[in-house]
Each structure stands twice: as C-alpha cells, then as structure tokens.
C-alpha cells in the first residue's frame, strides 16, 4: 500500500521534474535546413520557431513553389531533430530517476 504522504511528495517531485524539463527544452535549440543550407529553420525543444533564414538565391519569384518546398523540408527536419532531443532528454531524466531506459 502506498503511503498518502509519500504520494504527495512523489507528485511534487514529478511537478518539479516537469518544470525542469520544460525549461531545458525551451533552452535547447535545433536547426533544420534544406537546399544545401539556403533555407534554415531553428526551433527550440518545445517546437517554437526561433528563427528562419532564407538566402536570396532561394528566392525566385517565378518559382515560389520551390521556396515553399525548401521551407517545408527545413521545418520538417527541425521538428524531427527537436523530437529526437526531447526523447533523449526524457530518457536522461528517466535514468536519473532510476526508471528503465526502454520506457521512452
């Protein structure tokens, strides 16, 4: 049987870990790029866009579709990298709590 006072302590610790994870992920920056680096998108670990950089060479008024594809590809790559970083961070926190690594 679980001691109710211990359960409250565990819940407070889980809340502290959640807050720490949010702070860590907000500070973690990842970048996705496409077109040989002509389009770069930076996200934080919370998937918030931090910056978008587009070189002039990627901008062709006669081929807006290409630029759209480059931006979409850079965003997709940045999201994948942010998700990897999030999972790695979650595994790290789980390990520090003594939880099995295969849970995440």
PyMOL commands that set and color helices and strands:
alter all, ss='L'
color gray80, all
select helices_A, chain A and resi 4-27+56-58+64-96+101-103
alter helices_A, ss='H'
color red, helices_A
select strands_A, chain A and resi 29-34+39-44+49-54
alter strands_A, ss='S'
color yellow, strands_A
deselect
rebuild
show_as cartoon
